[in-house]
Amino acid sequence: MITYIKKASKTPESDEAETREIVENILKAVRENGDDEILRHYSNKFENWNKKLILEPEEIEERAKNVPQRVKADLAFAYDQVYNFAVKQRESMREFETEITPGVILGQRLIPCDCAGCYIPGGLFAHAASAIMSIATAKAAGVPYVVACSPSHDGETISPAIMCAVSICKPDVFMMMGGAHAIAAMAYGSFTGKPADVIVGPGNRFVAEAKRQLFGKIGIDVFAGPTESLVIADETADPYMVAIDLMSQAEHGYDSPVWLVTDSRELAETVMIQMPKVIADLPETKVATASWRDYGEVVLCSTREEMLEVSNNYAAEDVQVMAEDLDWWLDHLSNYGSLFLGEECTVSYGDKTTGTNHILPTNKAARYSGGLSVGKFIKIVTYQRMTRDASKRIGEVASRISRLEGMEGHARAADIRLRKYFPDDKFDFELYDPKGKA
């Protein structure tokens, strides 16, 4: 039986109508009114930023110099992990050519998009890792032109840590702006003349809404909502460590859900006791307190099969397993953005430096989508060619199916080739009447 020991009092949501209207107006203004003036207006309005909007590579390097050497080394290590894992993903994809029917040659090509836009959040936290996750992955995919954007966090400067990460990743253009107008600038090719084919990266509700409204005209990574994390734990798990891991994800935002799914009442009750304590130990407690209070849940199950059912139904962005028989969970869990198996790894590792990407699906999108990977920047396209003998077999069938569907123009495109290539053969071009007469 599945029992909620703690049930969320809220669900993540925002004033969708207000957000939608604001973003619509921003996108329209940037699309219609050009580059500098309108983008400077929005930067000043939303970020109190009225300085340079484009930072040259040497200026990025200069600002990155102020970062301690240890920080540079750590970010370089994280870059190597993310970039090299993305390269391996790219190597797992392949082009091929096959001949299923003699003379009919079909093929697949992998073509990177021409331009990618990478959004780097810079508000509450200095998201240096997000710069690496997006830019390094685009570079590993072979995208020839990468534009990155990040806002000022204080109206005075951009986080030196973000600058250091950007200096390591080396996008082709770096724009000092954030919010919906930054998404618009990348989408419409402001300053660069190169509209982004794909825009990726996490952000606030205005960033997410801008990507949603532009989707279809451009590609995006995921429809993003608040960060969410689910921990599966049985009686063998360390309750204090479970509490710490839940707390670590609750600090993402006031509306970031964290969920515990367990078959141990004792562990559930102990974690419930521990949560206020580990949150109180944080230097800043408001965010994690609100997240746990309003969105945290503890679900008690009778069996691991029930735990599996709950987890797959939640389809969480991050799923962490601290339970026996990790291979069983790997084999059976199907709905998640990224999976963390065993006490030795934590979602925080994946957020920062493991190498798997932390830009992941939320709001149950893990039922049908994975997170950011090189595949988001690569078009899988197909081609075909054939011999004239093969064209005979294909043409006959294509002609008949076209008339079956009532598409006479398609049928005649096949018929003309049959008549040209095989003038002495007889073909039944009127095999089927779509009005019902065979």
C-alpha positions as CSV (number, residue, x, y, z in Angstrom):
1,M,0.0,0.0,0.0
2,I,1.3,3.5,-0.9
3,T,0.9,6.0,2.0
4,Y,1.9,9.7,2.1
5,I,3.6,10.4,5.4
6,K,4.2,14.0,4.1
7,K,2.2,15.5,1.2
8,A,3.1,18.6,-0.7
9,S,0.8,21.6,0.1
10,K,1.6,23.2,-3.3
11,T,2.5,22.3,-6.8
12,P,5.1,24.3,-8.8
13,E,3.3,27.0,-10.9
14,S,3.5,30.6,-11.8
15,D,1.2,33.3,-13.1
16,E,1.2,31.8,-16.5
17,A,-1.0,34.5,-18.1
18,E,1.1,37.4,-16.9
19,T,4.4,35.6,-17.8
20,R,3.1,34.8,-21.3
21,E,2.0,38.4,-22.0
22,I,5.3,39.9,-20.8
23,V,7.4,37.5,-22.9
24,E,5.2,38.0,-26.0
25,N,5.8,41.7,-25.8
26,I,9.6,41.3,-25.3
27,L,10.0,38.9,-28.2
28,K,7.9,41.1,-30.5
29,A,10.0,44.2,-29.5
30,V,13.3,42.5,-30.1
31,R,12.1,40.9,-33.4
32,E,10.9,44.2,-34.8
33,N,13.2,46.9,-33.4
34,G,16.7,45.6,-33.9
35,D,19.7,45.2,-31.7
36,D,21.4,47.6,-29.3
37,E,18.7,50.1,-28.2
38,I,15.9,47.7,-27.3
39,L,18.2,45.1,-25.7
40,R,19.9,47.8,-23.7
41,H,16.5,49.1,-22.6
42,Y,15.5,45.6,-21.3
43,S,18.9,45.0,-19.7
44,N,18.6,48.2,-17.8
45,K,15.0,47.6,-16.9
46,F,15.3,44.0,-15.6
47,E,19.0,43.8,-14.6
48,N,20.0,47.4,-13.9
49,W,22.7,46.8,-16.5
50,N,23.6,49.6,-18.9
51,K,27.2,48.7,-19.7
52,K,28.6,46.6,-22.6
53,L,26.3,43.9,-24.0
54,I,29.1,42.1,-25.9
55,L,32.3,41.0,-24.2
56,E,35.3,40.3,-26.4
57,P,37.4,37.1,-25.7
58,E,40.3,39.1,-24.3
59,E,37.9,40.8,-21.8
60,I,36.6,37.5,-20.7
61,E,40.1,36.2,-20.1
62,E,40.9,39.4,-18.2
63,R,37.9,39.0,-15.9
64,A,38.7,35.3,-15.4
65,K,42.2,36.1,-14.1
66,N,40.7,37.1,-10.8
67,V,39.5,33.6,-10.0
68,P,41.8,31.5,-7.7
69,Q,43.9,28.8,-9.4
70,R,42.1,26.1,-7.5
71,V,38.8,27.3,-8.9
72,K,40.2,27.4,-12.4
73,A,41.5,23.8,-12.0
74,D,38.2,22.6,-10.7
75,L,36.2,24.1,-13.6
76,A,38.7,22.8,-16.1
77,F,38.3,19.3,-14.6
78,A,34.5,19.6,-14.8
79,Y,34.8,20.8,-18.4
80,D,36.9,17.7,-19.3
81,Q,34.4,15.4,-17.7
82,V,31.4,17.0,-19.5
83,Y,33.1,17.5,-22.9
84,N,34.6,14.1,-23.0
85,F,31.4,12.3,-22.1
86,A,29.6,14.4,-24.8
87,V,32.3,13.3,-27.3
88,K,31.6,9.7,-26.4
89,Q,27.9,10.3,-26.9
90,R,28.7,11.7,-30.3
91,E,30.8,8.7,-31.1
92,S,27.9,6.4,-30.2
93,M,25.8,8.0,-33.0
94,R,26.7,6.9,-36.5
95,E,26.1,7.5,-40.1
96,F,25.3,4.5,-42.2
97,E,24.2,3.4,-45.7
98,T,22.2,0.3,-46.4
99,E,20.7,-1.6,-49.3
100,I,17.5,-3.2,-48.0
101,T,16.2,-4.0,-51.5
102,P,18.7,-4.6,-54.3
103,G,19.5,-1.3,-56.0
104,V,17.7,0.9,-53.3
105,I,20.3,2.6,-51.3
106,L,19.2,4.4,-48.1
107,G,21.4,6.4,-45.8
108,Q,21.6,8.4,-42.7
109,R,23.8,11.5,-42.0
110,L,24.5,13.4,-38.8
111,I,24.7,17.2,-39.4
112,P,25.3,19.6,-36.5
113,C,23.1,22.8,-36.5
114,D,24.8,26.0,-37.8
115,C,24.3,28.0,-34.6
116,A,23.5,27.2,-31.0
117,G,22.5,29.6,-28.2
118,C,23.5,28.7,-24.6
119,Y,21.8,30.5,-21.7
120,I,23.7,30.7,-18.4
121,P,21.6,31.7,-15.3
122,G,23.3,34.3,-13.1
123,G,20.7,35.4,-10.5
124,L,20.6,33.7,-7.1
125,F,23.6,31.5,-7.8
126,A,26.7,31.8,-10.0
127,H,25.9,28.9,-12.3
128,A,29.4,28.2,-13.7
129,A,28.6,24.6,-14.2
130,S,25.7,25.5,-16.4
131,A,28.0,27.3,-18.7
132,I,30.0,24.1,-19.1
133,M,27.0,21.9,-19.5
134,S,25.6,23.8,-22.5
135,I,28.6,25.3,-24.3
136,A,30.9,22.2,-24.0
137,T,28.1,19.9,-25.2
138,A,27.4,22.1,-28.2
139,K,31.1,22.2,-29.1
140,A,31.4,18.4,-28.7
141,A,28.5,18.1,-31.1
142,G,30.5,20.0,-33.7
143,V,28.3,23.2,-33.8
144,P,30.4,25.7,-35.7
145,Y,29.0,28.9,-34.1
146,V,28.0,29.1,-30.4
147,V,26.5,32.1,-28.7
148,A,26.3,32.4,-24.9
149,C,24.4,34.8,-22.7
150,S,24.5,35.4,-19.0
151,P,23.1,38.3,-16.9
152,S,24.6,40.5,-14.2
153,H,23.8,39.3,-10.7
154,D,24.1,42.7,-9.1
155,G,24.0,45.3,-11.9
156,E,27.7,45.8,-11.6
157,T,29.4,42.7,-13.0
158,I,29.0,39.0,-14.0
159,S,30.2,36.4,-11.6
160,P,34.0,35.8,-12.1
161,A,33.3,32.0,-11.8
162,I,31.0,32.2,-14.8
163,M,33.6,34.2,-16.6
164,C,36.2,31.6,-15.9
165,A,33.9,28.8,-17.1
166,V,33.2,30.8,-20.3
167,S,36.9,31.4,-20.9
168,I,37.4,27.6,-20.7
169,C,34.5,26.7,-23.0
170,K,35.2,29.5,-25.5
171,P,31.9,30.4,-27.2
172,D,32.2,32.4,-30.4
173,V,30.2,35.3,-28.9
174,F,29.3,36.2,-25.3
175,M,26.4,38.5,-24.6
176,M,26.1,40.2,-21.1
177,M,22.3,40.0,-20.7
178,G,19.7,37.7,-19.3
179,G,16.0,36.9,-19.2
180,A,13.6,36.7,-22.1
181,H,15.3,39.4,-24.1
182,A,18.6,37.4,-24.1
183,I,16.7,34.4,-25.5
184,A,15.2,36.7,-28.1
185,A,18.6,38.1,-29.0
186,M,20.0,34.6,-29.6
187,A,16.9,33.5,-31.5
188,Y,16.9,36.5,-33.9
189,G,20.7,36.8,-34.3
190,S,21.1,40.1,-32.6
191,F,24.6,41.6,-33.0
192,T,25.8,38.4,-34.8
193,G,23.6,38.1,-37.8
194,K,23.4,34.4,-37.0
195,P,20.0,33.3,-35.6
196,A,20.3,30.3,-33.2
197,D,18.9,27.1,-34.6
198,V,18.8,25.6,-31.0
199,I,18.7,27.4,-27.6
200,V,19.6,25.5,-24.5
201,G,20.1,26.1,-20.8
202,P,18.1,26.6,-17.6
203,G,16.6,29.8,-16.4
204,N,13.7,31.5,-14.6
205,R,10.1,31.4,-15.7
206,F,10.6,34.2,-18.3
207,V,13.5,32.3,-19.9
208,A,11.4,29.1,-19.9
209,E,8.4,30.9,-21.4
210,A,10.5,32.6,-24.1
211,K,11.9,29.2,-25.2
212,R,8.4,27.7,-25.1
213,Q,7.0,30.5,-27.4
214,L,9.9,30.2,-29.8
215,F,9.8,26.4,-30.0
216,G,9.0,25.3,-33.5
217,K,10.8,28.3,-35.0
218,I,13.9,27.1,-33.1
219,G,14.8,23.9,-31.3
220,I,15.1,23.9,-27.5
221,D,16.5,21.4,-25.0
222,V,13.6,20.8,-22.7
223,F,10.4,22.6,-21.4
224,A,12.0,23.5,-18.1
225,G,10.3,23.9,-14.7
226,P,11.6,24.0,-11.2
227,T,14.4,21.6,-10.3
228,E,13.0,18.3,-8.8
229,S,14.7,15.4,-7.1
230,L,13.5,12.0,-5.9
231,V,15.4,9.7,-3.6
232,I,14.5,6.0,-3.4
233,A,15.8,4.5,-0.1
234,D,15.3,1.2,1.7
235,E,16.2,0.2,5.3
236,T,19.9,-0.1,4.4
237,A,20.1,3.6,3.6
238,D,21.7,6.2,5.9
239,P,18.9,8.5,7.0
240,Y,21.2,11.4,7.7
241,M,22.7,11.1,4.2
242,V,19.2,10.9,2.7
243,A,18.2,14.1,4.5
244,I,21.4,15.9,3.4
245,D,20.8,14.9,-0.2
246,L,17.1,16.1,-0.1
247,M,18.2,19.4,1.5
248,S,20.9,19.9,-1.2
249,Q,18.3,19.8,-3.9
250,A,15.7,21.9,-2.0
251,E,18.1,24.8,-2.0
252,H,17.7,25.2,-5.8
253,G,14.5,27.3,-5.4
254,Y,11.4,28.1,-3.3
255,D,9.4,25.8,-5.5
256,S,11.8,23.0,-6.1
257,P,10.1,19.7,-5.1
258,V,12.1,17.0,-3.3
259,W,10.6,13.6,-2.7
260,L,11.5,10.5,-0.6
261,V,10.1,7.1,-1.6
262,T,10.9,4.3,0.9
263,D,9.6,1.0,2.2
264,S,11.0,1.7,5.6
265,R,8.7,3.6,8.1
266,E,11.6,3.9,10.5
267,L,13.8,5.6,7.8
268,A,11.0,7.8,6.7
269,E,10.3,9.1,10.3
270,T,14.0,9.6,11.0
271,V,14.5,11.6,7.8
272,M,11.4,13.7,8.7
273,I,13.1,14.6,12.0
274,Q,16.5,15.3,10.4
275,M,15.3,17.6,7.6
276,P,14.7,20.7,9.7
277,K,18.0,20.2,11.4
278,V,20.1,19.9,8.2
279,I,18.3,22.8,6.7
280,A,18.9,24.9,9.8
281,D,22.7,24.3,9.3
282,L,22.7,26.0,6.0
283,P,24.1,29.6,5.9
284,E,20.9,30.7,4.2
285,T,17.7,28.7,5.1
286,K,14.8,30.5,3.6
287,V,14.8,28.8,0.2
288,A,15.3,25.2,1.4
289,T,12.8,25.7,4.2
290,A,10.1,26.8,1.9
291,S,10.9,24.1,-0.7
292,W,10.7,21.3,1.9
293,R,7.7,22.8,3.7
294,D,5.5,23.4,0.6
295,Y,6.8,20.9,-2.0
296,G,8.5,18.1,-0.1
297,E,6.9,14.7,0.1
298,V,7.6,11.4,1.9
299,V,5.9,8.3,0.3
300,L,5.8,5.0,2.2
301,C,5.5,1.8,0.2
302,S,5.1,-1.8,1.0
303,T,7.4,-3.3,-1.6
304,R,10.2,-2.2,-4.0
305,E,7.7,-2.8,-6.8
306,E,5.5,-0.1,-5.3
307,M,8.5,2.2,-4.9
308,L,9.3,1.6,-8.6
309,E,5.7,2.4,-9.6
310,V,5.8,5.7,-7.6
311,S,9.1,6.8,-9.0
312,N,8.1,6.0,-12.6
313,N,4.9,7.9,-12.1
314,Y,6.7,11.0,-10.8
315,A,9.1,10.8,-13.7
316,A,11.5,13.1,-11.8
317,E,14.3,15.1,-13.2
318,D,16.8,13.4,-10.9
319,V,16.4,10.0,-9.3
320,Q,18.8,8.8,-6.6
321,V,18.8,5.2,-5.4
322,M,20.2,4.3,-2.0
323,A,18.9,0.7,-1.8
324,E,20.0,-2.9,-2.2
325,D,20.4,-4.5,-5.6
326,L,21.2,-1.4,-7.7
327,D,21.3,-3.4,-10.9
328,W,17.6,-4.3,-10.4
329,W,16.8,-0.6,-10.1
330,L,18.9,0.2,-13.2
331,D,17.0,-2.5,-15.2
332,H,13.5,-1.5,-14.1
333,L,13.5,2.3,-13.6
334,S,12.4,4.0,-16.9
335,N,11.2,7.5,-16.2
336,Y,14.0,9.9,-15.1
337,G,16.2,12.6,-16.5
338,S,19.4,11.3,-14.8
339,L,19.9,8.3,-12.5
340,F,22.3,8.2,-9.5
341,L,22.9,4.7,-8.2
342,G,24.3,4.1,-4.7
343,E,25.3,6.1,-1.7
344,E,28.7,6.9,-3.4
345,C,27.2,9.3,-5.9
346,T,24.7,12.1,-5.4
347,V,22.7,14.5,-7.6
348,S,25.1,17.3,-6.5
349,Y,27.9,15.4,-8.3
350,G,25.9,15.3,-11.5
351,D,25.0,19.0,-11.1
352,K,28.6,20.1,-11.0
353,T,31.3,17.7,-12.3
354,T,30.5,14.0,-13.0
355,G,30.2,14.5,-16.7
356,T,26.5,13.7,-17.4
357,N,24.5,16.8,-18.2
358,H,22.4,18.5,-15.6
359,I,20.1,20.2,-18.0
360,L,17.2,17.7,-17.7
361,P,13.5,17.3,-18.2
362,T,11.0,18.3,-15.5
363,N,7.3,18.3,-15.0
364,K,7.1,14.6,-16.0
365,A,8.7,15.2,-19.4
366,A,11.1,12.4,-18.5
367,R,8.3,10.1,-19.7
368,Y,9.2,10.9,-23.2
369,S,12.5,12.9,-23.2
370,G,16.0,12.7,-21.9
371,G,18.2,15.7,-21.0
372,L,20.6,17.8,-23.0
373,S,23.1,15.8,-25.1
374,V,25.0,16.2,-28.3
375,G,21.9,14.8,-30.0
376,K,20.0,18.1,-29.3
377,F,22.5,19.9,-31.6
378,I,22.6,17.3,-34.4
379,K,20.1,16.7,-37.2
380,I,19.6,13.1,-38.2
381,V,18.9,13.4,-41.9
382,T,18.3,10.7,-44.5
383,Y,19.0,10.3,-48.2
384,Q,18.3,7.7,-50.9
385,R,19.5,6.8,-54.4
386,M,18.7,3.8,-56.6
387,T,19.3,2.0,-59.9
388,R,16.8,2.1,-62.7
389,D,16.0,-1.6,-62.1
390,A,15.2,-0.8,-58.5
391,S,13.1,2.2,-59.6
392,K,10.8,-0.2,-61.4
393,R,9.9,-2.1,-58.2
394,I,9.7,1.0,-56.1
395,G,7.8,2.9,-58.8
396,E,5.1,0.2,-59.2
397,V,4.3,0.1,-55.5
398,A,4.5,3.9,-55.0
399,S,2.1,4.4,-57.9
400,R,-0.4,1.9,-56.5
401,I,-0.2,3.3,-52.9
402,S,-0.6,6.8,-54.2
403,R,-3.8,6.0,-56.0
404,L,-4.9,4.0,-53.0
405,E,-4.7,7.3,-51.1
406,G,-6.2,9.3,-53.8
407,M,-3.0,11.2,-54.6
408,E,-2.9,11.2,-58.4
409,G,0.0,13.6,-58.7
410,H,2.2,11.3,-56.6
411,A,1.2,8.4,-58.8
412,R,2.0,10.2,-62.0
413,A,5.5,11.1,-60.6
414,A,6.1,7.3,-60.4
415,D,4.3,6.5,-63.7
416,I,6.5,8.8,-65.8
417,R,9.6,7.1,-64.6
418,L,8.2,3.7,-65.3
419,R,7.3,4.7,-68.9
420,K,10.6,6.4,-69.5
421,Y,12.9,3.7,-68.2
422,F,10.8,0.6,-69.3
423,P,8.9,1.7,-72.4
424,D,8.3,-1.9,-73.5
425,D,6.8,-3.1,-70.2
426,K,3.1,-2.9,-69.5
427,F,2.0,-1.4,-66.2
428,D,-1.5,-1.2,-64.7
429,F,-1.6,2.5,-63.9
430,E,-5.3,2.4,-63.0
431,L,-5.1,-0.5,-60.5
432,Y,-7.2,1.3,-57.9
433,D,-9.9,4.0,-58.0
434,P,-10.0,5.8,-54.7
435,K,-13.8,6.3,-55.1
436,G,-14.2,2.6,-54.5
437,K,-13.9,0.9,-57.9
438,A,-11.1,-1.6,-58.0
